[in-house]
Amino acid sequence: MASQSPRRRQLLNEMGFTFSVQVKNTDETIPAHISAENAAAYLAEKKARAFEGELTENQVVITADTVVVCKGNILNKPTDEAEATTMLRMLSGQVHQVITGVSLMTPQQIITRSDVAKVHFRELTAEEIAHYIQHYRPFDKAGAYGIQEWIGMIGIYKIEGSFFTVMGLPTHLVYEMIHQLPA
């Protein structure tokens, strides 16, 4: 697993996989020609390709990236409280997409896919947004929120798609992709 995300590691572990974690710093700049819908898959594959030529015969590297898309804008990880506040205000009362891209790479091939979930947020008050940011510090989360945290419990009233896609790893997709690999 090539991810610093404790949530992704938790999910893979709960799926019963044995794995080690190795992360390479990868530039996560999205080129202008990449659409919002393809950004997560692009970044996941870019992270996987950082391991090209390094994998042994029985190794598989799994990478993932999640983007939040609201009103055509990609909301990445906020850098500070002000940016997190702006993102959560933008999401408040809106339906947005969470897209998680996943790449599996072996020495012989790379498979990249993505999954989309639509998330419906109720209108959030300024106090709720401030409380969440102060107590949960969502600076490591795309769109400035974690669905599994307080804001998801009180603010999200409907999801169309996989909860785990929103959490950062579409487990059903990972399972399917792993079973596509040659035995």
C-alpha positions in Angstrom: 0.0 0.0 0.0 1.5 3.3 -1.0 -0.6 5.7 1.0 -0.2 7.8 4.2 -3.9 7.6 4.8 -4.7 5.8 8.1 -8.3 5.3 6.8 -7.1 3.4 3.7 -4.8 1.2 5.7 -7.6 0.5 8.1 -9.9 -0.5 5.3 -7.4 -2.8 3.6 -6.6 -4.4 7.0 -10.3 -5.0 7.7 -10.6 -6.6 4.2 -8.2 -9.2 5.5 -5.1 -8.2 3.3 -1.6 -8.5 4.6 0.5 -5.5 3.4 3.3 -3.2 4.1 3.2 0.6 3.6 5.8 2.4 1.4 5.1 5.9 0.3 6.9 8.0 -2.3 6.4 11.7 -2.5 4.6 12.4 -5.7 3.7 15.8 -7.2 -0.1 15.9 -7.0 -0.5 18.8 -9.5 -3.3 18.1 -11.9 -2.6 19.2 -15.4 -5.1 21.6 -16.9 -6.1 19.1 -19.6 -7.2 16.5 -17.0 -11.0 16.8 -16.2 -12.3 16.8 -12.7 -13.9 13.4 -13.3 -10.5 11.9 -14.3 -8.3 13.7 -11.7 -8.4 11.0 -9.0 -7.5 8.2 -11.5 -4.8 10.3 -13.0 -3.2 10.9 -9.5 -3.6 7.3 -8.4 -1.8 6.1 -11.5 0.9 8.7 -11.1 1.5 7.5 -7.6 1.7 3.9 -8.7 4.1 4.7 -11.6 6.6 6.1 -9.1 7.3 2.4 -8.3 8.0 1.3 -11.9 11.0 -1.0 -12.2 11.1 -1.6 -8.4 8.5 -4.3 -7.9 9.5 -8.0 -7.6 7.5 -10.7 -9.2 5.0 -11.3 -6.4 4.5 -7.6 -5.4 1.5 -5.5 -6.1 1.4 -1.8 -5.3 -2.0 -0.2 -4.5 -2.4 3.5 -4.7 -5.4 5.7 -4.4 -6.5 9.3 -4.6 -9.7 11.1 -3.7 -11.1 14.3 -5.0 -14.2 16.2 -4.1 -15.9 18.0 -6.9 -18.5 20.7 -6.2 -19.9 23.0 -8.8 -17.2 21.9 -11.2 -14.4 22.8 -8.8 -11.9 20.3 -7.4 -11.6 20.6 -3.6 -8.3 19.2 -2.5 -6.9 19.1 1.1 -7.3 22.5 2.7 -4.1 24.2 3.8 -5.5 26.1 6.8 -8.7 26.9 8.7 -9.7 29.6 6.3 -9.5 27.3 3.3 -11.4 24.5 5.2 -14.1 27.0 6.1 -14.5 28.1 2.5 -14.7 24.5 1.3 -17.3 23.5 3.9 -19.4 26.6 3.1 -19.3 25.7 -0.6 -20.4 22.1 0.2 -23.1 23.3 2.6 -26.6 22.6 1.2 -25.2 21.1 -1.9 -24.8 17.8 -3.7 -21.2 17.1 -4.7 -19.2 14.2 -6.1 -16.5 12.3 -4.4 -14.3 10.4 -6.8 -11.7 8.0 -5.7 -9.2 6.6 -8.2 -7.3 3.3 -7.5 -4.3 1.8 -9.2 -2.9 -1.7 -8.8 0.5 -2.2 -10.4 2.5 -5.4 -10.8 5.8 -5.7 -12.7 3.8 -6.6 -15.8 0.7 -4.3 -15.7 -1.2 -1.4 -14.2 -4.9 -1.3 -13.7 -6.6 2.0 -12.9 -10.2 2.6 -12.2 -12.3 5.1 -10.3 -15.6 5.1 -8.4 -18.0 8.0 -7.9 -20.4 8.8 -5.1 -22.8 11.6 -4.8 -23.0 13.2 -1.4 -25.9 15.3 -0.2 -25.1 17.8 2.6 -27.7 19.7 4.5 -27.2 23.4 5.1 -24.5 23.8 7.8 -24.3 26.7 10.2 -21.2 28.8 10.6 -21.0 27.4 14.2 -21.2 23.8 13.0 -18.4 24.4 10.5 -16.2 26.2 13.1 -16.8 23.4 15.6 -15.9 20.7 13.2 -12.7 22.4 12.0 -11.6 23.2 15.6 -12.2 19.7 16.9 -11.4 17.5 13.9 -8.7 19.4 12.1 -9.6 18.1 8.6 -6.5 19.3 6.8 -5.6 15.8 5.5 -9.0 15.3 3.8 -10.1 16.2 0.4 -13.0 18.7 0.6 -12.1 19.4 4.3 -14.3 16.6 5.7 -14.3 13.0 6.7 -17.6 11.2 6.3 -16.8 9.0 9.2 -16.5 12.0 11.5 -18.9 14.3 13.3 -19.6 16.4 10.2 -20.6 13.3 8.2 -22.9 12.2 11.0 -24.8 15.5 11.4 -24.4 16.9 7.9 -24.8 14.2 5.3 -28.3 13.0 4.8 -27.9 10.9 1.6 -25.2 9.1 -0.3 -25.6 7.7 -3.8 -22.8 5.2 -4.1 -20.3 3.6 -1.8 -19.6 5.0 1.7 -16.1 3.6 1.3 -15.5 5.6 -1.9 -16.2 8.8 0.1 -14.0 7.5 2.9 -11.1 7.2 0.4 -11.0 3.6 -0.7 -13.8 1.9 -2.8 -13.3 -1.5 -1.2 -15.6 -3.2 -3.6 -13.5 -1.9 -6.5 -10.2 -2.9 -4.9 -11.5 -6.4 -4.3 -12.7 -6.7 -7.9 -9.4 -5.3 -9.2 -7.3 -7.7 -7.1 -9.3 -10.6 -8.5 -8.6 -9.5 -12.0 -4.8 -10.0 -11.5 -3.3 -13.2 -12.8 -3.0 -15.8 -10.1 
